[in-house]
Amino acid sequence: MAVAEPIAVVGAGSWGTTLAIHLAEQGHPVTLWVREPDLAEEMVRVRENRLFLSGFPLPEAVSPTNDISDVSSASTVLSVVPSFGVRAVLRILEPHLAPSTLLITASKGIEQESLQTVSEIMAEEVPPEKRRAVVALSGPSFAKDVARKLPTAVVAASPDAEAAQAVQALLNAPSFRVYTNPDLIGVELAGAYKNVVALACGVCDGLELGLSARSALITRGLAEMTRLGVAMGGEAQTFAGLAGLGDMVLTCTGDLSRNRSVGLKIGQGMSLESILKETEEVAEGVWTTPAIVALGQKYGVELPIAEQAKAILYRDKTPAVAVEKLMGREPRAETD
C-alpha cells in the first residue's frame, strides 16, 4: 500500500465517487468535490451518493464538499469532470492548487471547440509551477464493477515515468490492477474514440442487425481509432491495449455503457433530445463525436464510422441510411 497522502477527487458522478471510495480504502484521506450543493449536503448526511452510486457507503476518510477551496490540502488531484466541463472547473480550481500538484484525469473525451485532450487543457489552464505532471487514467472499468471489487485492469499514462508509477502506487489494489504507459496522447484518444464506436454499436443493436455487424463495427472502429491516433503521434500498440481494444470491447458490448445505451435508444427510434432529457449521467460520445470527426479532417484521416455517427446525432440521418452508406463504400483492402 502507498504511503497515505491527502487526495482530492473533483467530480462526484458514479466514476468519481467510486475512485474516491477506492482511494480511501487504500488508506488515503479524500476530499470529494461535488458540483451540486444539494447532493454534497446529502452525501455528508447519509454517507452515500444515492443519485449516482446508490448502495455503496462512503468510508469515513471520504469528505464530500461543494467548496472547491477544500482541495488546497491535496498533493494529488484526480479530475473526473466530463470533458466539456473540464476547462471551466479548472479555472475555479487552479487558484486553490498547491505547488507541484500531481494531476490525474479520468475523463474520456475531446473538447469540441479546441479539439484538445483533457491533459492538453490541464497543461494550458494550470501553470507549470502548480503541476508536477499530468497522468491519464483509462481502460475498461465500469464504476459499479470497481465499486463491487470485481477484477479490473486499467492504465496510467504519462511521458513522466515517475508520475505514472506514482499513480500506479496510489491506485493499485488486489482487485484493481494498474499498468503504466508513456503514450499519453494515444491513451487519451483511445478513451475518447471508443465512446463514439460504442454509440454506433448501440445503434446497431437497436436496429437488431446482429452480432456479426456489431463485431465488424468494433473491429473497423478500432482501425479508425488507430489510424487517427498514430497520425496524432500515438503508438499503434497502445490501441491494442487496455485503453484501446480493452475499453472498446467493454463499452460497445456492456449493458452498463451509457454511450451504447444512447445509441441503442436511437436505433429503436428515440430522438437524441428525448434521450438526453431522461439521462442523469453524461454519455461522453455525444459531445466527442463532432470533435473526433474534426480531428480526422485536421489530420487527413478518413473516419467513416465516426462520420456516420455524427450524421445520425446532428444531421438527422436515419440509422438505416447510415448503415447503407457504410456498407456501400468502395471495396478496399483491409489494411489500407
C-alpha positions as YAML, in Angstrom:
chain: A
units: angstrom
residues:
- id: 1
  name: MET
  ca: [0.00, 0.00, 0.00]
- id: 2
  name: ALA
  ca: [1.21, 3.51, -0.85]
- id: 3
  name: VAL
  ca: [2.06, 5.99, 1.89]
- id: 4
  name: ALA
  ca: [-1.13, 7.84, 2.89]
- id: 5
  name: GLU
  ca: [-1.41, 11.29, 1.35]
- id: 6
  name: PRO
  ca: [-4.30, 13.76, 1.01]
- id: 7
  name: ILE
  ca: [-6.05, 13.42, -2.34]
- id: 8
  name: ALA
  ca: [-8.83, 15.43, -3.95]
- id: 9
  name: VAL
  ca: [-11.31, 13.92, -6.40]
- id: 10
  name: VAL
  ca: [-13.06, 16.56, -8.48]
- id: 11
  name: GLY
  ca: [-16.41, 15.36, -9.77]
- id: 12
  name: ALA
  ca: [-18.86, 13.09, -7.95]
- id: 13
  name: GLY
  ca: [-20.58, 11.10, -10.65]
- id: 14
  name: SER
  ca: [-20.51, 7.32, -10.43]
- id: 15
  name: TRP
  ca: [-16.86, 7.05, -11.50]
- id: 16
  name: GLY
  ca: [-15.59, 9.93, -9.36]
- id: 17
  name: THR
  ca: [-17.40, 8.56, -6.31]
- id: 18
  name: THR
  ca: [-16.09, 5.06, -6.98]
- id: 19
  name: LEU
  ca: [-12.50, 6.29, -7.24]
- id: 20
  name: ALA
  ca: [-12.88, 8.34, -4.06]
- id: 21
  name: ILE
  ca: [-14.09, 5.24, -2.19]
- id: 22
  name: HIS
  ca: [-11.29, 3.16, -3.70]
- id: 23
  name: LEU
  ca: [-8.60, 5.67, -2.69]
- id: 24
  name: ALA
  ca: [-9.99, 5.89, 0.84]
- id: 25
  name: GLU
  ca: [-9.88, 2.11, 1.09]
- id: 26
  name: GLN
  ca: [-6.18, 2.29, 0.19]
- id: 27
  name: GLY
  ca: [-5.66, 4.46, 3.29]
- id: 28
  name: HIS
  ca: [-5.80, 7.99, 1.83]
- id: 29
  name: PRO
  ca: [-7.87, 10.89, 3.17]
- id: 30
  name: VAL
  ca: [-10.01, 12.01, 0.22]
- id: 31
  name: THR
  ca: [-11.76, 15.31, -0.42]
- id: 32
  name: LEU
  ca: [-14.57, 14.71, -2.92]
- id: 33
  name: TRP
  ca: [-15.75, 17.89, -4.64]
- id: 34
  name: VAL
  ca: [-19.42, 17.72, -5.58]
- id: 35
  name: ARG
  ca: [-20.72, 20.24, -8.12]
- id: 36
  name: GLU
  ca: [-24.33, 20.17, -6.88]
- id: 37
  name: PRO
  ca: [-24.68, 21.79, -3.39]
- id: 38
  name: ASP
  ca: [-27.78, 19.75, -2.52]
- id: 39
  name: LEU
  ca: [-26.09, 16.49, -3.45]
- id: 40
  name: ALA
  ca: [-22.99, 17.41, -1.44]
- id: 41
  name: GLU
  ca: [-25.12, 18.10, 1.63]
- id: 42
  name: GLU
  ca: [-26.99, 14.83, 1.21]
- id: 43
  name: MET
  ca: [-23.77, 12.85, 0.81]
- id: 44
  name: VAL
  ca: [-22.42, 14.36, 4.04]
- id: 45
  name: ARG
  ca: [-25.65, 13.49, 5.83]
- id: 46
  name: VAL
  ca: [-26.38, 9.97, 4.55]
- id: 47
  name: ARG
  ca: [-22.76, 8.95, 3.68]
- id: 48
  name: GLU
  ca: [-23.77, 7.71, 0.24]
- id: 49
  name: ASN
  ca: [-24.13, 9.07, -3.30]
- id: 50
  name: ARG
  ca: [-27.70, 7.93, -3.80]
- id: 51
  name: LEU
  ca: [-28.03, 9.80, -7.12]
- id: 52
  name: PHE
  ca: [-25.08, 8.26, -8.98]
- id: 53
  name: LEU
  ca: [-23.80, 5.29, -6.92]
- id: 54
  name: SER
  ca: [-26.58, 4.02, -4.73]
- id: 55
  name: GLY
  ca: [-25.80, 1.17, -2.38]
- id: 56
  name: PHE
  ca: [-22.11, 1.92, -1.76]
- id: 57
  name: PRO
  ca: [-21.44, 3.72, 1.55]
- id: 58
  name: LEU
  ca: [-18.73, 6.36, 1.75]
- id: 59
  name: PRO
  ca: [-15.82, 5.46, 4.05]
- id: 60
  name: GLU
  ca: [-15.08, 7.89, 6.89]
- id: 61
  name: ALA
  ca: [-11.96, 9.02, 5.02]
- id: 62
  name: VAL
  ca: [-14.09, 10.48, 2.18]
- id: 63
  name: SER
  ca: [-15.15, 14.09, 2.80]
- id: 64
  name: PRO
  ca: [-17.77, 15.36, 0.31]
- id: 65
  name: THR
  ca: [-17.82, 19.13, -0.19]
- id: 66
  name: ASN
  ca: [-19.18, 21.78, -2.54]
- id: 67
  name: ASP
  ca: [-16.37, 24.19, -1.59]
- id: 68
  name: ILE
  ca: [-13.64, 24.00, -4.25]
- id: 69
  name: SER
  ca: [-11.12, 25.60, -1.87]
- id: 70
  name: ASP
  ca: [-11.15, 22.40, 0.19]
- id: 71
  name: VAL
  ca: [-8.83, 20.80, -2.39]
- id: 72
  name: SER
  ca: [-5.94, 23.07, -1.28]
- id: 73
  name: SER
  ca: [-4.52, 20.48, 1.13]
- id: 74
  name: ALA
  ca: [-4.25, 17.78, -1.55]
- id: 75
  name: SER
  ca: [-0.93, 16.80, -3.10]
- id: 76
  name: THR
  ca: [-2.77, 14.87, -5.83]
- id: 77
  name: VAL
  ca: [-5.93, 15.97, -7.66]
- id: 78
  name: LEU
  ca: [-7.94, 13.49, -9.72]
- id: 79
  name: SER
  ca: [-10.38, 15.11, -12.16]
- id: 80
  name: VAL
  ca: [-13.44, 13.09, -13.18]
- id: 81
  name: VAL
  ca: [-15.31, 16.01, -14.75]
- id: 82
  name: PRO
  ca: [-16.95, 15.46, -18.18]
- id: 83
  name: SER
  ca: [-14.61, 16.70, -20.90]
- id: 84
  name: PHE
  ca: [-16.86, 19.59, -21.92]
- id: 85
  name: GLY
  ca: [-16.76, 20.97, -18.37]
- id: 86
  name: VAL
  ca: [-13.07, 20.46, -17.58]
- id: 87
  name: ARG
  ca: [-11.83, 23.90, -18.61]
- id: 88
  name: ALA
  ca: [-14.47, 25.79, -16.60]
- id: 89
  name: VAL
  ca: [-13.81, 23.68, -13.48]
- id: 90
  name: LEU
  ca: [-10.03, 24.07, -13.83]
- id: 91
  name: ARG
  ca: [-10.41, 27.85, -13.84]
- id: 92
  name: ILE
  ca: [-12.08, 27.82, -10.44]
- id: 93
  name: LEU
  ca: [-9.83, 25.03, -9.18]
- id: 94
  name: GLU
  ca: [-6.43, 26.40, -10.20]
- id: 95
  name: PRO
  ca: [-6.18, 29.20, -7.57]
- id: 96
  name: HIS
  ca: [-6.56, 26.60, -4.83]
- id: 97
  name: LEU
  ca: [-3.99, 24.09, -6.07]
- id: 98
  name: ALA
  ca: [-0.85, 23.56, -4.03]
- id: 99
  name: PRO
  ca: [2.52, 23.90, -5.79]
- id: 100
  name: SER
  ca: [3.64, 20.81, -7.76]
- id: 101
  name: THR
  ca: [0.29, 19.06, -7.58]
- id: 102
  name: LEU
  ca: [0.10, 15.71, -9.36]
- id: 103
  name: LEU
  ca: [-2.86, 15.99, -11.75]
- id: 104
  name: ILE
  ca: [-4.77, 12.92, -12.89]
- id: 105
  name: THR
  ca: [-7.54, 12.93, -15.47]
- id: 106
  name: ALA
  ca: [-10.08, 10.14, -15.63]
- id: 107
  name: SER
  ca: [-12.23, 11.93, -18.21]
- id: 108
  name: LYS
  ca: [-12.67, 10.32, -21.63]
- id: 109
  name: GLY
  ca: [-13.41, 12.96, -24.23]
- id: 110
  name: ILE
  ca: [-12.16, 15.71, -26.54]
- id: 111
  name: GLU
  ca: [-13.10, 19.39, -26.15]
- id: 112
  name: GLN
  ca: [-15.20, 20.37, -29.17]
- id: 113
  name: GLU
  ca: [-14.00, 23.95, -29.52]
- id: 114
  name: SER
  ca: [-10.24, 23.41, -29.20]
- id: 115
  name: LEU
  ca: [-10.01, 19.71, -30.20]
- id: 116
  name: GLN
  ca: [-7.73, 19.30, -27.18]
- id: 117
  name: THR
  ca: [-7.45, 16.29, -24.90]
- id: 118
  name: VAL
  ca: [-8.02, 16.83, -21.19]
- id: 119
  name: SER
  ca: [-4.29, 16.66, -20.43]
- id: 120
  name: GLU
  ca: [-3.70, 19.41, -23.00]
- id: 121
  name: ILE
  ca: [-6.40, 21.54, -21.36]
- id: 122
  name: MET
  ca: [-4.77, 20.96, -17.97]
- id: 123
  name: ALA
  ca: [-1.38, 21.99, -19.30]
- id: 124
  name: GLU
  ca: [-2.94, 25.16, -20.70]
- id: 125
  name: GLU
  ca: [-5.01, 26.13, -17.66]
- id: 126
  name: VAL
  ca: [-2.67, 25.13, -14.82]
- id: 127
  name: PRO
  ca: [0.71, 26.95, -14.69]
- id: 128
  name: PRO
  ca: [3.88, 24.80, -14.62]
- id: 129
  name: GLU
  ca: [4.72, 25.66, -11.01]
- id: 130
  name: LYS
  ca: [1.41, 24.21, -9.84]
- id: 131
  name: ARG
  ca: [1.54, 20.91, -11.71]
- id: 132
  name: ARG
  ca: [4.11, 18.22, -11.10]
- id: 133
  name: ALA
  ca: [2.82, 16.21, -14.07]
- id: 134
  name: VAL
  ca: [-0.40, 15.15, -15.79]
- id: 135
  name: VAL
  ca: [-1.40, 11.48, -15.88]
- id: 136
  name: ALA
  ca: [-4.38, 9.96, -17.71]
- id: 137
  name: LEU
  ca: [-6.23, 7.05, -16.09]
- id: 138
  name: SER
  ca: [-8.12, 4.94, -18.62]
- id: 139
  name: GLY
  ca: [-9.13, 1.42, -19.53]
- id: 140
  name: PRO
  ca: [-12.13, -0.95, -19.30]
- id: 141
  name: SER
  ca: [-13.71, -0.06, -15.98]
- id: 142
  name: PHE
  ca: [-17.42, 0.27, -15.21]
- id: 143
  name: ALA
  ca: [-17.86, 2.15, -11.94]
- id: 144
  name: LYS
  ca: [-20.17, -0.44, -10.38]
- id: 145
  name: ASP
  ca: [-17.76, -3.28, -11.22]
- id: 146
  name: VAL
  ca: [-14.94, -1.44, -9.44]
- id: 147
  name: ALA
  ca: [-17.18, -0.48, -6.53]
- id: 148
  name: ARG
  ca: [-18.10, -4.17, -6.14]
- id: 149
  name: LYS
  ca: [-14.38, -5.02, -6.16]
- id: 150
  name: LEU
  ca: [-14.64, -7.15, -9.27]
- id: 151
  name: PRO
  ca: [-11.28, -7.71, -11.03]
- id: 152
  name: THR
  ca: [-10.41, -4.69, -13.19]
- id: 153
  name: ALA
  ca: [-7.28, -3.61, -15.07]
- id: 154
  name: VAL
  ca: [-6.55, -0.05, -16.22]
- id: 155
  name: VAL
  ca: [-3.62, 2.05, -17.39]
- id: 156
  name: ALA
  ca: [-1.96, 5.20, -16.01]
- id: 157
  name: ALA
  ca: [-0.38, 7.11, -18.89]
- id: 158
  name: SER
  ca: [2.24, 9.85, -18.85]
- id: 159
  name: PRO
  ca: [5.57, 10.56, -20.54]
- id: 160
  name: ASP
  ca: [6.78, 11.22, -16.98]
- id: 161
  name: ALA
  ca: [7.50, 7.65, -15.86]
- id: 162
  name: GLU
  ca: [7.80, 8.59, -12.17]
- id: 163
  name: ALA
  ca: [4.40, 10.30, -12.23]
- id: 164
  name: ALA
  ca: [2.75, 7.30, -13.91]
- id: 165
  name: GLN
  ca: [4.34, 4.99, -11.33]
- id: 166
  name: ALA
  ca: [3.14, 7.26, -8.52]
- id: 167
  name: VAL
  ca: [-0.45, 6.93, -9.77]
- id: 168
  name: GLN
  ca: [0.04, 3.19, -10.12]
- id: 169
  name: ALA
  ca: [1.14, 3.02, -6.47]
- id: 170
  name: LEU
  ca: [-1.82, 5.15, -5.34]
- id: 171
  name: LEU
  ca: [-4.48, 3.07, -7.04]
- id: 172
  name: ASN
  ca: [-3.15, -0.47, -7.41]
- id: 173
  name: ALA
  ca: [-5.06, -2.96, -5.25]
- id: 174
  name: PRO
  ca: [-5.88, -6.69, -5.21]
- id: 175
  name: SER
  ca: [-8.97, -6.18, -7.39]
- id: 176
  name: PHE
  ca: [-7.74, -3.11, -9.30]
- id: 177
  name: ARG
  ca: [-4.58, -3.66, -11.33]
- id: 178
  name: VAL
  ca: [-2.87, -0.58, -12.76]
- id: 179
  name: TYR
  ca: [-0.36, -0.70, -15.63]
- id: 180
  name: THR
  ca: [1.75, 2.24, -16.80]
- id: 181
  name: ASN
  ca: [2.15, 3.54, -20.33]
- id: 182
  name: PRO
  ca: [4.20, 6.52, -21.65]
- id: 183
  name: ASP
  ca: [1.79, 7.16, -24.55]
- id: 184
  name: LEU
  ca: [-0.41, 9.91, -23.10]
- id: 185
  name: ILE
  ca: [-1.97, 11.08, -26.38]
- id: 186
  name: GLY
  ca: [-2.69, 7.52, -27.50]
- id: 187
  name: VAL
  ca: [-4.38, 6.56, -24.24]
- id: 188
  name: GLU
  ca: [-6.49, 9.71, -24.17]
- id: 189
  name: LEU
  ca: [-7.52, 9.47, -27.82]
- id: 190
  name: ALA
  ca: [-8.47, 5.81, -27.32]
- id: 191
  name: GLY
  ca: [-10.61, 6.64, -24.29]
- id: 192
  name: ALA
  ca: [-12.47, 9.28, -26.25]
- id: 193
  name: TYR
  ca: [-12.86, 7.41, -29.54]
- id: 194
  name: LYS
  ca: [-14.24, 4.20, -28.07]
- id: 195
  name: ASN
  ca: [-17.30, 6.15, -26.89]
- id: 196
  name: VAL
  ca: [-18.06, 7.12, -30.49]
- id: 197
  name: VAL
  ca: [-17.86, 3.50, -31.62]
- id: 198
  name: ALA
  ca: [-19.99, 2.44, -28.63]
- id: 199
  name: LEU
  ca: [-22.72, 4.80, -29.80]
- id: 200
  name: ALA
  ca: [-22.54, 3.22, -33.25]
- id: 201
  name: CYS
  ca: [-22.71, -0.29, -31.75]
- id: 202
  name: GLY
  ca: [-25.74, 0.74, -29.71]
- id: 203
  name: VAL
  ca: [-27.47, 1.91, -32.88]
- id: 204
  name: CYS
  ca: [-26.55, -1.41, -34.49]
- id: 205
  name: ASP
  ca: [-28.06, -3.35, -31.60]
- id: 206
  name: GLY
  ca: [-31.15, -1.13, -31.56]
- id: 207
  name: LEU
  ca: [-31.70, -1.95, -35.22]
- id: 208
  name: GLU
  ca: [-31.23, -5.66, -34.39]
- id: 209
  name: LEU
  ca: [-28.57, -6.07, -37.06]
- id: 210
  name: GLY
  ca: [-26.93, -8.98, -35.27]
- id: 211
  name: LEU
  ca: [-23.69, -9.86, -33.52]
- id: 212
  name: SER
  ca: [-21.73, -10.13, -36.76]
- id: 213
  name: ALA
  ca: [-22.48, -6.49, -37.56]
- id: 214
  name: ARG
  ca: [-21.53, -5.40, -34.05]
- id: 215
  name: SER
  ca: [-18.23, -7.29, -34.28]
- id: 216
  name: ALA
  ca: [-17.47, -5.64, -37.62]
- id: 217
  name: LEU
  ca: [-18.15, -2.19, -36.14]
- id: 218
  name: ILE
  ca: [-15.83, -2.84, -33.21]
- id: 219
  name: THR
  ca: [-13.05, -4.10, -35.48]
- id: 220
  name: ARG
  ca: [-13.31, -1.33, -38.05]
- id: 221
  name: GLY
  ca: [-13.78, 1.24, -35.29]
- id: 222
  name: LEU
  ca: [-10.50, 0.06, -33.80]
- id: 223
  name: ALA
  ca: [-8.85, 0.52, -37.20]
- id: 224
  name: GLU
  ca: [-10.20, 4.08, -37.42]
- id: 225
  name: MET
  ca: [-9.07, 4.87, -33.89]
- id: 226
  name: THR
  ca: [-5.58, 3.54, -34.57]
- id: 227
  name: ARG
  ca: [-5.19, 5.48, -37.83]
- id: 228
  name: LEU
  ca: [-6.13, 8.75, -36.18]
- id: 229
  name: GLY
  ca: [-4.12, 8.06, -33.03]
- id: 230
  name: VAL
  ca: [-0.94, 7.31, -34.96]
- id: 231
  name: ALA
  ca: [-1.46, 10.45, -37.07]
- id: 232
  name: MET
  ca: [-1.67, 12.45, -33.84]
- id: 233
  name: GLY
  ca: [1.57, 10.97, -32.50]
- id: 234
  name: GLY
  ca: [0.30, 7.96, -30.57]
- id: 235
  name: GLU
  ca: [1.78, 4.47, -30.67]
- id: 236
  name: ALA
  ca: [-0.10, 1.79, -32.63]
- id: 237
  name: GLN
  ca: [0.37, -0.80, -29.86]
- id: 238
  name: THR
  ca: [-1.50, 1.43, -27.39]
- id: 239
  name: PHE
  ca: [-4.72, 0.88, -29.33]
- id: 240
  name: ALA
  ca: [-4.39, -2.89, -28.97]
- id: 241
  name: GLY
  ca: [-4.11, -2.49, -25.19]
- id: 242
  name: LEU
  ca: [-6.40, -1.76, -22.25]
- id: 243
  name: ALA
  ca: [-7.17, 1.84, -23.18]
- id: 244
  name: GLY
  ca: [-7.94, 0.89, -26.78]
- id: 245
  name: LEU
  ca: [-9.30, -2.55, -27.59]
- id: 246
  name: GLY
  ca: [-9.99, -3.37, -23.94]
- id: 247
  name: ASP
  ca: [-12.15, -0.33, -23.25]
- id: 248
  name: MET
  ca: [-13.78, -0.50, -26.67]
- id: 249
  name: VAL
  ca: [-14.99, -4.08, -26.20]
- id: 250
  name: LEU
  ca: [-16.41, -3.25, -22.77]
- id: 251
  name: THR
  ca: [-18.14, -0.05, -23.84]
- id: 252
  name: CYS
  ca: [-19.50, -1.48, -27.08]
- id: 253
  name: THR
  ca: [-20.97, -4.62, -25.52]
- id: 254
  name: GLY
  ca: [-21.66, -3.91, -21.83]
- id: 255
  name: ASP
  ca: [-25.17, -3.17, -20.62]
- id: 256
  name: LEU
  ca: [-23.79, -0.56, -18.17]
- id: 257
  name: SER
  ca: [-22.33, 1.51, -21.03]
- id: 258
  name: ARG
  ca: [-24.04, 4.91, -21.18]
- id: 259
  name: ASN
  ca: [-22.80, 5.51, -24.73]
- id: 260
  name: ARG
  ca: [-24.07, 2.16, -26.00]
- id: 261
  name: SER
  ca: [-27.38, 2.85, -24.23]
- id: 262
  name: VAL
  ca: [-27.82, 6.17, -26.05]
- id: 263
  name: GLY
  ca: [-27.10, 4.50, -29.39]
- id: 264
  name: LEU
  ca: [-29.46, 1.63, -28.57]
- id: 265
  name: LYS
  ca: [-32.34, 4.05, -27.97]
- id: 266
  name: ILE
  ca: [-31.57, 5.94, -31.18]
- id: 267
  name: GLY
  ca: [-31.61, 2.65, -33.09]
- id: 268
  name: GLN
  ca: [-35.00, 1.91, -31.53]
- id: 269
  name: GLY
  ca: [-36.39, 5.21, -32.79]
- id: 270
  name: MET
  ca: [-35.94, 7.73, -29.96]
- id: 271
  name: SER
  ca: [-34.61, 11.21, -30.66]
- id: 272
  name: LEU
  ca: [-31.32, 12.37, -29.14]
- id: 273
  name: GLU
  ca: [-33.12, 15.27, -27.48]
- id: 274
  name: SER
  ca: [-35.55, 12.94, -25.72]
- id: 275
  name: ILE
  ca: [-32.77, 10.61, -24.61]
- id: 276
  name: LEU
  ca: [-30.69, 13.41, -23.09]
- id: 277
  name: LYS
  ca: [-33.68, 14.79, -21.19]
- id: 278
  name: GLU
  ca: [-34.17, 11.50, -19.35]
- id: 279
  name: THR
  ca: [-30.47, 10.78, -18.70]
- id: 280
  name: GLU
  ca: [-28.85, 11.82, -15.40]
- id: 281
  name: GLU
  ca: [-25.24, 11.00, -16.29]
- id: 282
  name: VAL
  ca: [-23.22, 12.13, -19.28]
- id: 283
  name: ALA
  ca: [-22.62, 9.98, -22.36]
- id: 284
  name: GLU
  ca: [-19.31, 11.47, -23.47]
- id: 285
  name: GLY
  ca: [-19.61, 10.15, -27.02]
- id: 286
  name: VAL
  ca: [-22.47, 12.55, -27.79]
- id: 287
  name: TRP
  ca: [-20.16, 15.53, -27.30]
- id: 288
  name: THR
  ca: [-16.96, 13.87, -28.51]
- id: 289
  name: THR
  ca: [-18.21, 12.62, -31.89]
- id: 290
  name: PRO
  ca: [-18.06, 16.02, -33.65]
- id: 291
  name: ALA
  ca: [-14.59, 16.63, -32.21]
- id: 292
  name: ILE
  ca: [-13.33, 13.26, -33.45]
- id: 293
  name: VAL
  ca: [-14.64, 13.97, -36.95]
- id: 294
  name: ALA
  ca: [-12.96, 17.40, -36.86]
- id: 295
  name: LEU
  ca: [-9.67, 15.78, -35.79]
- id: 296
  name: GLY
  ca: [-9.94, 13.40, -38.73]
- id: 297
  name: GLN
  ca: [-10.31, 16.37, -41.06]
- id: 298
  name: LYS
  ca: [-7.40, 18.16, -39.38]
- id: 299
  name: TYR
  ca: [-5.04, 15.20, -39.76]
- id: 300
  name: GLY
  ca: [-6.37, 13.99, -43.12]
- id: 301
  name: VAL
  ca: [-7.61, 10.65, -41.79]
- id: 302
  name: GLU
  ca: [-10.76, 9.01, -43.13]
- id: 303
  name: LEU
  ca: [-13.18, 8.06, -40.31]
- id: 304
  name: PRO
  ca: [-16.34, 6.64, -41.90]
- id: 305
  name: ILE
  ca: [-17.90, 5.23, -38.71]
- id: 306
  name: ALA
  ca: [-17.37, 8.45, -36.76]
- id: 307
  name: GLU
  ca: [-18.68, 10.49, -39.69]
- id: 308
  name: GLN
  ca: [-21.88, 8.43, -39.89]
- id: 309
  name: ALA
  ca: [-22.30, 8.61, -36.10]
- id: 310
  name: LYS
  ca: [-22.12, 12.40, -36.31]
- id: 311
  name: ALA
  ca: [-24.65, 12.43, -39.16]
- id: 312
  name: ILE
  ca: [-27.08, 10.38, -37.05]
- id: 313
  name: LEU
  ca: [-26.61, 12.55, -33.95]
- id: 314
  name: TYR
  ca: [-26.57, 16.00, -35.51]
- id: 315
  name: ARG
  ca: [-27.83, 15.83, -39.09]
- id: 316
  name: ASP
  ca: [-30.98, 13.76, -38.65]
- id: 317
  name: LYS
  ca: [-29.69, 10.96, -40.85]
- id: 318
  name: THR
  ca: [-31.70, 7.82, -40.18]
- id: 319
  name: PRO
  ca: [-29.66, 4.91, -38.79]
- id: 320
  name: ALA
  ca: [-30.73, 2.63, -41.66]
- id: 321
  name: VAL
  ca: [-29.38, 5.09, -44.24]
- id: 322
  name: ALA
  ca: [-26.11, 5.40, -42.29]
- id: 323
  name: VAL
  ca: [-25.72, 1.61, -42.38]
- id: 324
  name: GLU
  ca: [-26.33, 1.61, -46.14]
- id: 325
  name: LYS
  ca: [-23.69, 4.31, -46.54]
- id: 326
  name: LEU
  ca: [-21.09, 2.28, -44.60]
- id: 327
  name: MET
  ca: [-21.86, -0.98, -46.37]
- id: 328
  name: GLY
  ca: [-21.91, 0.66, -49.80]
- id: 329
  name: ARG
  ca: [-18.45, 2.21, -49.61]
- id: 330
  name: GLU
  ca: [-15.95, 1.39, -52.35]
- id: 331
  name: PRO
  ca: [-14.36, -2.07, -51.77]
- id: 332
  name: ARG
  ca: [-10.80, -1.89, -50.48]
- id: 333
  name: ALA
  ca: [-8.02, -3.88, -48.82]
- id: 334
  name: GLU
  ca: [-8.50, -4.34, -45.08]
- id: 335
  name: THR
  ca: [-5.06, -2.91, -44.31]
- id: 336
  name: ASP
  ca: [-5.43, 0.28, -46.36]
...
